[in-house]
Amino acid sequence: MRSGAARSRGRPSAEMGMKNRKYSAKAVAFDLGKILVGSFIAAVGFQYFMYPNSIPSGSLTGVGQIINLLIHVPVGVITILLNIPLFAIVWKKLGRRFVVYSLICMLAVSVFIDLLAMAPIQATSDSMLAAVYGGVLYGAGYGLVYTTGATGGGIDIPARLLRMKYAYINFGMISMAIQGCIILAFALVFRKIESCMYAIICSFITNKIVDLMLYGPATSRQCYIISERSDELRRAIVNQLGSGGTLLEGKGAWSGQDKQVILCVIRPRQITALRRLVRTTDQKAFFIISDARCVYGKGFESLEDDD
């Protein structure tokens, strides 16, 4: 009886294990699909928009672009060669999943760039259009890759290593500094200052599209209201706007007086009504509005993972 009971108790865990493995396999396959699609989109943005208009990428692909124009070795081949020592350094320092996914992305982008180079197409000869649409495609491609937790290798690796050693350094600032050096090097080597300017525009658009892919549009607003009449405002927000909120305890830095701070998250269409409500209730109130991304909870997005 005991052995039978033990066997019966063991079946659910075995079945659960099989389901988990099956789910993991599906998740990995889905991630790899996103990496390949994203890599192709990024390669199209680079090869058909940026490269033919001499707009450098602020990454190791940009370094490959410089070397390619000097010695005519394919950009993808150079990018792979430049990335090999970086991946060798971080193979055990960063997570295995991150390294493997990033390696696949780097190889895929490099191969796609060289394959697309075999059919040279210049989508536009207008440098501004190339910077805009190249940035959109480059950002959309890498943004899709980043949703899997991977990167394209390159400058992200030394930036992460520096961040690990010097925790007080901002990761974004490190990446921007390295990108700036690569873009500036292109401008100096080929004496194309305008290319540098277009590259900055392209890089800005790329970063914005990546943020949009990762976090979505800012569909909500986060509001802080500091007022002597916080209780009246709280009731008005609940009764007139139909929104909730949270009361935070604060203290005035200059006056030293205790204050209540109202924190609430609302939809953009409610901003005008809230401003009117605050103005009519307390004209001396301090009102702060900022964008809020990824708001989860009742009345907003579900906490359930859509993956």
LINZI-V484352 format. One line per field, one symbol per residue. ss: DSSP state (H for helix, E for strand, C for the rest). phi: phi as a letter, one per 20 degrees, with the letter a starting at -180 (. if undefined). A space follows every 10 residues. Layout:
BEGIN
ss->???
phi->???
END
This chain:
BEGIN
ss->CHHHHHHHHH HHHHHHHHHH HHHHHHHHHH HHHHHHHHHH HHHHHHHHHH HHHCCCCCCH HHHHHHHHHH HCCCHHHHHH HHHHHHHHHH CCCCCHHHHH HHHHHHHHHH HHHHHHHCCC CCCCCCHHHH HHHHHHHHHH HHHHHHCCCC CCCCHHHHHH HHHHHCCCCC HHHHHHHHHH HHHHHHHHHH CCHHHHHHHH HHHHHHHHHH HHHHHCCCCE EEEEEECCCH HHHHHHHHHH HCCCCEEEEE ECCCCCCEEE EEEEEEEHHH HHHHHHHHHH HCCCCEEEEE EECCCECCCC ECCCCCC
phi->.fffffffff fgffffffff ffffffffff ffffffffff ffffgffdcf gfdldfeebf fffffffgfe cmeggfffff ffegfffffe gdedffffff fffffgffff ffffffffcf cdfbeeffff ffffffffff fffffffend cemmffffff ffffecffef ffffffffgf fffffffffd lcffffffff fffffgfffg fffedmffec cecdcdbfdf fffgffffee emdeacedec bffeemefcd dedbdcegfe ffffffffff ebfefdcdcb fcdledpgnc fffffef
END
